[in-house]
Amino acid sequence: MLWWSCTCSTMVFASTPEYTCEIGAQIGLGYYVGDATKMIFANPQEVFGAQFRYKFDPRWAMQVQTQHQRIVYDYAPPATEEVISPASTTYQNPMWNIDVTAEYNFFRYGLHPYDSRIKPITPFISLGVGIAVCNKEATLVNPENNKYPLVALSSFRKPLVYIPIGIGMKWRFAERWQLQACWQHQIFLMDNVEGYG
């Protein structure tokens, strides 16, 4: 997924006024690649989220983020004697994510007019672990009526573990404010994310 965020720094207890904690909001686009969709960036959907970041030093940070997104894909269920396959075969399933990642800034990042090593803009990479939860069933997008079968997921909402890998750019444009853009790919460690297969 590709998302943009704006964060605000907050001060923690320290002997010097270093801003080590950040909170912010995210907005972006998400996509799904799996059994039902083989193409990257197919059916992009909106993603909303929030994040908290703790900075250990100008290069290393830990981020916790939570997001809400939708998985959208095309799937034609087999027709039976009782049910004819619907004209619309586009399914959707909402997903809630939470993950923890370690971030590494390629430059010493921040705002410090007296230290030329500190840069207000830096590329970064991230790696971590996350958990996602989907609905029990995927639903048709714009169904003509409710007689068509849903795609059954597992019998209960079990967590789906994934590995988030990201790369992005940060820009500190004010003392307490920054913008960042990031592309994050989530590698799920188990199948059946989309609801079949």
N, C-alpha and C positions, 0 to 999 in steps of 0.2 A: 504494500500500500504506500501511497504517497500522501504525506500530510504536512501541514504548516502549523506552527504554534507560536504563541506569544507568551512569554513568561515574565514574572515579576520577582525580583530578588527580595529576600527578607533577611534580617540580621539575626544571628544567633549569639549566644553568650561567648564572648572572646575578649582578649586583651586589646585587640585592634579591630577597627570597624570593617571587617571582611564579611562580605555577603556570601554565605556558604549554602544557603537554602533557596530554592526557586520553586514557584508554583506557576502553573499556566494552563491555558486551554488549547485544544487542538481541533483542527478541521481539515478534511482532506478527502481523498478518494481511495477506495479499497477495491481489490479484485480477487478472484479466486481461480486457482489452477488445480485440477484434480481429475477424478474419474469422469466427471460430466463436462468439464471444460479444459481443453488442452492448450488453449492460446492464452498467453500472458496479456494482461490489461483488457480482457474480454468482460463486458458488462460491468464497467466501473460504477461503484455505488458510494454514496456519501459515508463518511466516517466522522464521528464526534468523540472527543475524549478530553481527559485532563491528565496532568502529569505533576510529579514532584521530583525534584532533583537535589541531591546533596553533593556538593563539590568538595573533594578531598584536597585538591591543589589545582593550579591552573591547567593541568593536563587531564586529570582523572576525575570522574564523577560517577555516581550511581543514580539511576533514574527508575522511578516506579510510575507506570502509566496504566490507565484504564480506558477502554474504548468500547464503543458500540458501532457495529457495522452490520451489513446484510450480505449474505451469500446469495447470488442470483445466477441461475444456470438453466439450460434447456435440457429437458429429459422427457422422452416419450414412453409412458408406461404401456405395457402390453395390453391390447384390447382383449376383453373377455366377452362371454355371451351376455352378461348382465350390463357391462359397462363398455361404452365405446370411447376410444381415446379422445380426449378433448382437443378442440382446435388450438387452444393455447397450451403449450407445453413448457412454458417458462415458470420455474419454481423459485421461491425465495425462502430464506430462513435467517432470522436475526441471530446475531452472535454477540456475546459480551466477552471481552478480553481483559486480562490483567497480567502484566509482565514486569519483571525486574531485569534491567540491563546495566552492564558496565559500559561507560563511555570513555573514549580516549580522544583528546583533542590533539591534532597534529602541531598546532602552535600553542604557546602559553597564552591562555585566553582570559580576557578581562578588560578593564579600563584602568590604566595607571599611567598618567602623563609623565612620570619621572622614571619609568622603566621601559626602555625601548624593546625589551624582550616580550612584553605583554602586548598582545594584538587584540583589536576589537572584533576581528573576524577570523574564523578558523573552520576548516573542514574537520569532520569527526567520524568515527566508526563506533558501532555498538554491537554487543552480543550479550545474550542472557537466556532466560527461561520464562515461560508464561503458561497460563491456564485459560482456556476458553470454554464457554458453555453455550450450547445451541438449544433450540426448542426440540420437543419430542418429534414433531412432524414438520416437514416443509410444506408450504402452501402454494397454490397456483396464483400467479400474478394475473389479475383481471379475469377470474373465472366466469364463464357464462352462467353456470349454476353450481350448486354444491353437491352434485351427484357424482362427481369424479373423485377417484381415490387420491389420497395424499401419499406422499412418499414417506414411508415410515422410517423413523430413526430408531434408536434403541428404546427400550421400554421405560427408561428413566433418563433424567438429565445427568449424564456423567461428565466429569471434566475431561477436556481434551488438552493434552500437554503439547506444547510447541516450543521451538527455538526461534526467537526473533533475532534477525541479523539486519543491521541498518547502516546506512551511510548518509551523511548530510552536511549542512553548512549552518553555522551560527553567526549571528551579528549582534554585538552589544552596541546599541545606538544611544543609550543613555545609562546613567549610573545604575538604575534599578530595572531597566527594561532591555529585553532582547527579542529578536525574531530568529526563527530557525525553520529550515525546510529539510525534510528527511524522507528517504525511501526506505521502508522496512519490509522485509520478506519474512513471513512466518512459516517455518517448516514444521508441519504437524507430525508427531511421532506415531499416530494411529490413523487408520482409515475411517471411512464412514462420516466424514465431516459434512458432506453434502446430503447424506441421508439414504444412500444406497450403495451397493457395491461391496 
